[in-house]
Amino acid sequence: MLDYLNPRIRFHMSDEKAVDLLSLADEYKMELLKQDCESMLLKVPPRLELVTLALKYNLENLLRHAKQQCVTSLSHTQLEEQRKLYENKNVDLEVYIEILCKKLNRLTAPTAVTSSPFASATPRTTATTGFSFGGTTAR
């Protein structure tokens, strides 16, 4: 943190440094440092740890971005593997379930079905049930 504060030192922020500095920035109410850490973490590959950090340090932009990245970029298996890591032991289960539900919604959305190479019929919208395939209605 002292390197970050020293104007004579050219400080290079990395994702590891950002994770380490967040607790100090929060403890000492250093909002600019907190913003710099968040900006750095918005650029890293998706991982569940970012959701935990965003919740812990009240980083709304990072939380929104990290949840979206977990939904769109990580497989269910990758999420489960990451959830077992030490840094994710305190992941908010409500948020984790929200991510899983959004992943499920993406998989079950009619647009996902139409893009599937296994879809043999074109989905038709029905008034009461949502969509159907060749007379068989999905509810």
Disulfide bonds with the S-S distance in Angstrom:
none
